[in-house]
Structure formats: structure tokens, C-alpha cells
């Protein structure tokens, strides 16, 4: 990471899980840059306005962060590389100002956070309390700090940063974690294999019978076969049924067998695949 100056994360400063991860990850002397959305982070990396970007990609309870996957597909063509992944525990609280009353006028949070607190959302619905989306849990907390009629779902870090009281833990899963990807310009040197690596590939399949079977078969029929630790699809602009599949594969793209399989996939005729994007290989999860 020598020479890295600017690292983008989901802001605001001091109030999000993205900030916590960026703070732990950043080398001494790096400048942390708070951005408003994961899309903004991906775009900033692609345009060279920041050197690296840290984006949430997958939550243990709520699944893939679709804003991130769609932004990567949109902005990464030949411009972005994945160079690392990080995981952090996620505990979410209902927060409110000390002078706030219950029930609040509204409960605000980030979309992905709502998905991790569905039992609490059901209770809110029974009480007739509406919810509203914010650009991040930290942004919601900042707003609540200025309005006693708002409650939010956010982290302990947000409570401390914004001077809010913790009312209840509202996470559905006490073991919840979020996985983050570290993105950099494609000109960044590809990291060497460590023996515990992951490779991310995005493939836009043709809408034909057997396309997904042929895609996964490329990895399953290798010897040794490669495990797909994540298989997710996102719709793209175009006809109904047009999807990009996100694949996380165990192993490094420089492994001879995996490299041959990726080359085989890229060289196949377009009978089942329209586009392929190799996002990169990186050391598998580091916990923070």
C-alpha cells in the first residue's frame, strides 16, 4: 500500500462501520475521504479521485449490498481492481436523543441496516411507526442528533459520535458481520498469491437454456475443482432476464489451473456469455 494517499469510505466521519474499517485498514499518513454513497466511492476510484475505496459488499444476515455490485459493474470496466477484503462485526442499536420521546415520528437508517433488523421493523409496523431511508447509518444518526422526533438504527460508534443514547440492540443476528472490498485503480499491481485467496469474476450471461450450468461447470469440472463462495445475480439494463452474475472463487487468478479456467471462460463463444469482467484476486478475509 506504499504511496497510497486517499482512501474513500462511506461517511460521515466517525459514525459508520465503513469509517471504522477504513480507520483500522489505512496505513500511517493516509487521508480518509468520506463519501455519501457506495456508488460515489466506486466512481471516485474509477476516475482517479481517490487511490482506494472501501465498500460494503456482503452482510452475513442480509446478503449482498446491491448498490455496490451494480456500481462496480457500471464503473469498473478496465478501470478498477479488487485488492483486498475485510470483515467487521455488526451490532445495530436503536438510537435517539436523550430528550426524545417514544414513539418517535420516524425511524431512519440505511437500507442494508433495515434488512438486518427485520424483527424490530415488524414491531415498528405494529406500533404504526414509519421508517425512512438514509444514505448511511451515520447520516441518519447525524440527522437524529438535530431532531428529537427521529430515532435511528445505527452503530455504537454513531451513538458516541453524534451524542445519542442507545435504547436497544435491534440486530436479528448477534453474530452478524459485514464483508468489505478494497478497490483500487486497475494500474495497481496485482497482489501475489498467499495460499488463501479469493478471485472475483463478473459475467453477463446470455438468456439461453443451460447458461448458468455452463458457467459454473467451468469451475466445478477443474481438477481440483474450485469452490464458489458467492454466486449472486443482478439485473442490468436491457431485456427482462438479462443478468450479471457475481462469482467469488477460492484461489488466485495466477494459479495455473484457475488461470486456465478463466482463460477458457473468456475464450468461449458467445453462446452463453455476453461479457466477462475479472475484478481481481486478493487475500481472503482479514478480520478487524
DOLODREN-280139 format. One record per residue (C-alpha): residue in three letters; x, y, z negated. Coordinates in steps of 0.001 Angstrom, whole numbers, padded with zeros to 6 digits, always signed. Each point is the difference from the previous one (the first is absolute). Layout:
BEGIN
AlaXYZ;...
END
This chain:
BEGIN
Unk+000000+000000+000000;Unk+003056+002250+000286;Unk-000805+003423+001418;Unk-003725-000219-000695;Unk-001299+003425-001005;Unk-003793+000068+000319;Unk-002306-002772-001207;Unk-003732+000436+000473;Unk-002659-001431-002301;Unk-003732+000382-000672;Unk-000377+003044-002233;Unk-000616+002022-001974;Unk+003274+000008-001920;Unk-000008-001806-003311;Unk-003503-001418+000311;Unk-000062-003045+002329;Unk+001355-003532+000177;Unk+001783+001092+003181;Unk+001858+002653-001966;Unk+001013-002541-002643;Unk+001331-002401+002617;Unk+001820+002758+001896;Unk+001587+001302-003191;Unk+001341-003438-000902;Unk+001131-000777+003550;Unk+001663+003273+001008;Unk+003803+000231-000168;Unk+001607+002810-001935;Unk-000180+003283+001904;Unk-003017-000946+002124;Unk-002827+002493+000403;Unk-003481-001381-000604;Unk-002681+001435+002290;Unk-003652-000250-001049;Unk-002395-000463+002928;Unk-003786-000087-000005;Unk-000730-003360+001657;Unk+001719-003208+001053;Unk-000670+001047+003592;Unk+001928+003223-000616;Unk+002932-002027-001346;Unk+000146-002330+003005;Unk-000285+002891+002429;Unk+002710+001979-001812;Unk+002408-002954+000281;Unk-000810-000444+003691;Unk+000683+003689+000683;Unk+003215+000116-002050;Unk-001333+002485-002566;Unk+000947-002418-002788;Unk+002669-002688-000057;Unk-002048-002679-001721;Unk-003601-000437-001011;Unk-001506-002183-002707;Unk-003528-001181+000798;Unk-002403-002353-001740;Unk-000597-003021+002203;Unk-001713-002687-002097;Unk-001746-000274-003330;Unk-000250-003328-001772;Unk-003692+000484-000771;Unk-001358+002253+002765;Unk+002104-001204+002919;Unk+001631+001927+002821;Unk+000087+003811+000028;Unk-001618+000528+003398;Unk+000944+003664+000244;Unk+003659-001046-000051;Unk-000275-002859+002500;Unk-001884+002173+002493;Unk+002442+002888-000369;Unk+002968-002313+000575;Unk-001558-001406+003170;Unk-000780+003513+001240;Unk+003312+001710-000741;Unk+002672-002689-000153;Unk+000507-000919+003668;Unk+003787-000060+000273;Unk+000370+002633-002719;Unk-000405-001712-003394;Unk+001618-002963-001727;Unk-000889-001731-003275;Unk+003120-000229-002160;Unk-001316-001087-003382;Unk-002903-000897-002232;Unk-000734+000725-003661;Unk-002675-001121-002444;Unk-001361+001734-003050;Unk-002611-000993-002598;Unk-003287+001886+000328;Unk-002208+000793-002986;Unk-002847+002426+000612;Unk-001861+002059-002593;Unk-003077+002160-000072;Unk+001352+003463-000831;Unk-001731+003207-001001;Unk+000800+003312-001625;Unk-000131-000008-003781;Unk-003000+002345+000114;Unk-001801-002049+002638;Unk-003344-001630-000672;Unk-001302-003389+001047;Unk-001636-000554+002398;Unk+002040+002199+002333;Unk-001373+001702+003080;Unk+002127-002265+002216;Unk+002864-002526-000181;Unk+002782+000563+002527;Unk+002914-002117+001179;Unk+001866-001368+003008;Unk-001834-002548+002150;Unk+002426-002837-000781;Unk-000289+000691-003735;Unk-003786-000291+000155;Unk+000458-003430+001564;Unk+002016-001116-003036;Unk-002711+000996-002508;Unk-003188-001502+001408;Unk-001471-001082-003335;Unk+000326+003566-001260;Unk-001580+001315+003210;Unk-002961-002302-000583;Unk-000425+001507-003477;Unk+000151+003491+001476;Unk-002704-000909+002509;Unk-002271-001260-002798;Unk+000503+003323-001796;Unk-000676+001947+003200;Unk+003459+001611+000019;Unk+001240+000762+003546;Unk+003542-000584+001219;Unk+002028+002056+002458;Unk+003246-000654+001883;Unk+003204+001982-000498;Unk+003231-000122+002012;Unk+001753-001735-002933;Unk-000603-000913-003628;Unk+002342+002833-000953;Unk-001907+002533+002097;Unk-003207-001078-001747;Unk+001668+000433-003390;Unk+001231+003479+000910;Unk-003554+000973+000926;Unk-001406-001435-003240;Unk+002516+002005-002000;Unk-001790+003122+001204;Unk-003580-001235-000340;Unk-001404-001625-003150;Unk-002978-001424+001933;Unk+002256-002346+002018;Unk+001339-003375-001121;Unk+002588-001882+002025;Unk+001499-003434+000478;Unk+003771+000381-000141;Unk+003190-001090-001760;Unk+001451+000685-003411;Unk+002599+002083+001832;Unk-002782+002191+001401;Unk-001487+000405-003478;Unk+003339+001195-001369;Unk+000741+002241+002971;Unk-003430+001652+000076;Unk-000799+000116-003718;Unk-002977-002365+000162;Unk-001167-002464-002642;Unk-000086-003727+000695;Unk-003515-001293-000657;Unk+000056-003640+001159;Unk+002042-002435+002048;Unk-002181-000641+003057;Unk+002206-002312+002119;Unk-001664-003259+000997;Unk+003286-001947-000168;Unk+002481+000604-002851;Unk+002759-001600+002113;Unk-000600+002307+002950;Unk+002934+001238+002089;Unk+000494+002108+003098;Unk+002641-000710+002621;Unk+001652+002946+001732;Unk+001974+000083+003234;Unk+003014+002229+000503;Unk-000010+001425+003523;Unk+002855+001716+001822;Unk+000876+001175+003499;Unk+000651-002816+002439;Unk+003564+001310+000392;Unk+000671-001110-003598;Unk+002272-003022-000042;Unk-001817-003310-000368;Unk+000784-001534-003386;Unk+001881-003299+000017;Unk-001685-003186-001144;Unk+000070-000671-003744;Unk-001451-003506-000008;Unk-003276+001326-001445;Unk-001457+002162+002739;Unk-003266+000866+001668;Unk-000671+001031+003601;Unk-003015+002021+001095;Unk-001458-000372+003483;Unk-003073+001714+001466;Unk-001718-001647+002944;Unk-002934+001221+002048;Unk-001771-003105+001226;Unk-002092-000415+003082;Unk-003639-000832-000693;Unk+000221-003553+001355;Unk-000622-003440-001539;Unk+002968-001433-001887;Unk+002000+003247-000153;Unk+000482-000050-003761;Unk+000775-003735+000066;Unk+002730+000582+002574;Unk+001414+002894-002002;Unk+000254-001840-003307;Unk+001207-003131+001752;Unk+003173+001822+001023;Unk+001025+000009-003675;Unk-001668-003221-001177;Unk+001665-002225+002622;Unk+003521+001273-000679;Unk+002353-002341-001838;Unk+000129+000995-002748;Unk-003421+001667+000199;Unk-000467+003552-001271;Unk-002547+000998-002601;Unk-002372+002871+000778;Unk-000292+001830-003320;Unk-002456+002522+001447;Unk-002344-000294+002977;Unk-002345+002926+000447;Unk-001872+001525+002921;Unk-000974+003586+000732;Unk-002287+001242+002777;Unk+001579+002343+002533;Unk-001468+002428+002484;Unk-001491-001862+002890;Unk-002628-002632+000485;Unk-001713-001780-002873;Unk+002149-002973-001013;Unk+003303+001773+000757;Unk+002254-000564-003042;Unk+003556+000462-001192;Unk+001236-002820-002229;Unk+002508+000803-002728;Unk+002289-002927-000853;Unk+002509-000201-002842;Unk+002323-002946+000595;Unk+002532-001507-002400;Unk+003522+000304+001355;Unk+002144+002579+001799;Unk-000228+000939+003653;Unk+003699-000798+000371;Unk-000537-003597-001148;Unk+000728-001968+003211;Unk-003211-002040-000057;Unk-002277+002900-000924;Unk+001725+002213+002552;Unk-000646-002569+002716;Unk-003671-000181-001016;Unk-000367+003773+000111;Unk+001664+000076+003398;Unk-002294-002789+001144;Unk-003004+001976-001199;Unk+001134+003200+001701;Unk+000700-001825+003249;Unk-003328-001779+000269;Unk-002343+001008+002813;Unk-002901+002241-000949;Unk-002535-002803-000059;Unk-000505+000394-003765;Unk+002097+003030-001018;Unk-000195+003601+001157;Unk+002674+001691-002120;Unk+002564-000922-002634;Unk+001791+002219-002509;Unk+002861-001343-002121;Unk-000067+002319-003020;Unk+003114-001474-001564;Unk+001526-002331-002588;Unk+000736+000941-003585;Unk+000802-001569-003372;Unk-003087-001547-001555;Unk-001625+001605-002992;Unk+001869+001985-002589;Unk-002051+000664-003130;Unk+000118+003389-001689;
END
